[in-house]
C-alpha cells in the first residue's frame, strides 16, 4: 500500500442554480456549493484532485458569486495540511469546468492529468458548453499528460473515466483503510445523484452520464465524495 494520507481540502463556495446539479429539478433555487479539492499523499507523489475556483470574469457575477474568506482559500487549506504549493507533483482535474481547475496556475511544478478528450474539447467547446470553460484557468505552461481511459497513478490510486457531465470527465478512486474513497467530481456533485440515479443538470451526454453513475454505484466498499455537497465539509478518513 503506497497511500500515506487522504484528506479533503477547501476552497470556499460559489453560487449557482441548483438545477445545474440535478437534472429536471430545483429550477430557480440558488445553491451555495462547496468547493472541495482532495489531497492524496503517496510514497512517491503529492496529488491534488481539482483545484477549485479563481476570480470569475465580471460578466459571470450576475449568475455566480464566489464566497470565500482569506482563511478559506485553497492555499490556506493546504497549509493547514502541511503541504506547500511547490510540494504538489500531480494535479488531477476531473474535468476543466471553471470551478474545478481555477487554481491550476498555483502548481507550475506539477504535471496535470486530464483525459485527452477533455483537454481538446475545452479549447473548442460546443456553443452550449462555452460558458463552463474559461481558457485562462487551464491554458498555461503546465505539463499535461495525455490520458485515454483508465489509468493507475500508483497502487491504490486509480483514475476512472466517467463521461457524461463532460466529454472527458474522470473520477478518482483511492484505496484507503479498507475502503474505496470515490471522488466523483461532477459525475455526481450531490449525494442525490448516486442515491437516486439522477444525472447532473449540466450535461454533455445524458446516457453516458447515467452509465457513469451506475459505474460509481458498482464500486465495492465505497466512501463517495460529492464535489458540491456541503454536508461533507468536515469529513475525515
N, C-alpha and C positions, 0 to 999 in steps of 0.2 A: 504494500500500500504506500503510494507516494504522496497522498494528500495529507498536508500538515494542519491546515486551518481553513475554515469556511465561515464567512460572516457577511451579513447584509450591511451595505453602506447606505448613505442617504444624500440626496441632492435637492431637497425641498419638494415643492409641489408645483403643479401647473393646472390651470382650469381648462375644461373642455366640456362639450355637450356629452352627457353620459351615453347617448345613443351611439357614439363612435366606438364604444367598448362592447356593447351588447346589441346584436342585430335586431331591429324591429321593436325596440323598447326604449323607454326613457327619453323620448324626444323632448327637447326643451328643458331638460333637467341639467343644471350646471353642477359639475362634479369637480371636486378638488382632488386631483390624482397624485399620489405619492410617486416619487422617482427613487428607485431602489437598486442601484448597481450592486453587483455581487463581487466580493473578494475571495479568491481561491489561491492559497499558497501550497505549492508542492515542493518536493526536494529540489527541483530544477527551475521552476517558474513562479513568478508572481503575476497573477492573472486578474484583470478587471473585466467583468462582463457588463456591457453597456456603460455609458459614461454620463447619462443624464442630459441636461438641457443647458444651453447657453442663452445669452440675451437675445430675444427674438426681434426681428425687424419691426419697426413701428406699425406697419400695416397689419401685423398679426395681433396687436394689442386689443383690437375690437373683439376678438374671439378667444384669446388665451391670455391669462395672467400668470406670470411666474411669481410664486410666493416663496421667498427664501431669505432668511436672515444670514448674516455672515457666518454664524456658527452652524448653519445648515447646508453649507456648500460641500461639494464632494471632497475638496481638498481638506476641509476640517474633519470630515468623517474618516478620511484615510489617515490623517494624523493621529486621531484617537485610536486607530487600529495599529499604529506603529509602522505605517507604510509611507514612504516618500514617493513623490511622483516619479522620480528617476529610478525607483526600485522596480517599477512595473515593466515586465518583459513582454507580456502579451495582452492585447486588448481584443476581446471578442465582442463584436456588435451583433446582437440578434438580428438586426436589420438597420437601415440607415435613415429612418424617420428622425425628424429633428429632436425628439425627446429621448432618443436612445444613443445618439452619437455627438451630442452638443459639446462635450468636453474632450473629444478625441485629441484636440490640439495640445492638451496638457502633457501628452505622453510621447514626445519626439523620439525617445529611445526604444519605444515598444514596437513590436510587429503587430499588425492588425489582421484579425482572422474574420473574414466575411465571405459568404458564399459569392462566387463569381457572378452568378445571375443577378444578385442584389446590387453589386457594385456597378455593373453595366446599366442596369435599369435606373439606378439613382441618378446617373448623369443624363439620361434621356427618358424620363418617365412619361407615361401617357398623361393626357391633359387632366384627367380626373384625379390623378395622384400627384400632380406637380406641387401642390401646396404642402405636402408632407415631407418633401425633400428640400433641404436648404444646403446648397452646394458648399457654402462657406464652412459648414460644420464638418464635412467629411473630405473635402478636396484640399489636402495639404500634403506635405512631403513625407508623410508616414509610409512605411513599407507594408503594403497589403499583400498577404499571402493568398494565392488563388486556391479556393476550396470548391470542390464539386461533390456534394453528397456528404455522407457520414465521415467523421474524422476523429481520431483519438489523439488528444494532446499528450496525455500520459495515461498510464494505467490508473483508471478511476476518474478520468475527466474526458467526457465524450461530447462531441457536437452532433446534433441530430437535426437534419433538415425538417422543418415544419412549415412548409409554404401555405399560402392562403391569404393571410393578412397582407403579406407582400410576396412578390415572386420568389425571393430568395431568403425567406425567413428561416432562422435556425434557433433551436433551443439548446440548453446545456444540461447535461446530466452528470452529477458528481456523486460518486460513491463515498459515503461518509458515515462512520459509526453504524454500519449495518443497514443503512437506508440509502435510497436514491434521491438525492436532492435535485429536483427538476425545476430549473429556471426556465419558465415557459416563455418569457418575453411576451410579445403581443399575440402569440398564438392563443394565449389565454390571459388577458390582462386582469380579469377578475375571477374569483372562485366560481361564480355562476357559469362561466364558460365551460369549465370542466365538469362541474357537478350536474348541470342541466343540458350539456352538449349544445350550448348556444354559441354560435360563431360571433366574432367581433363585428361591429357595425361598419368600421372602416375595413374594407375587404377587397383584395385584388381578385381572388378566385374563391367563391363560396364553397364549392365542392371540395377543393383542396383544403380549405380551412377546417371543414368538418372532419376530413380524413386525418388532419394533423391533431385535432383534439382527441379523436379516438386513439391515435397512436400514443399520445401522452397518457391517456386513461389506461392503456395496457401495461404501462411500466409497473413493475413489481416493487412493493415496499416504498412508495413514493412519499416525498415531502414536497408538495407543489409550492413554488414561489410565483405569485402572480404579479406582473410588472407594476400594476397601478392600484393594487388592493391595499387600502390604508390599515386594515386590521393586522397586517403582518409587520408593522414597523419595528416592533420590539422583539421579533422572533430571533431566537438563538438556536444553535445546533450543538 
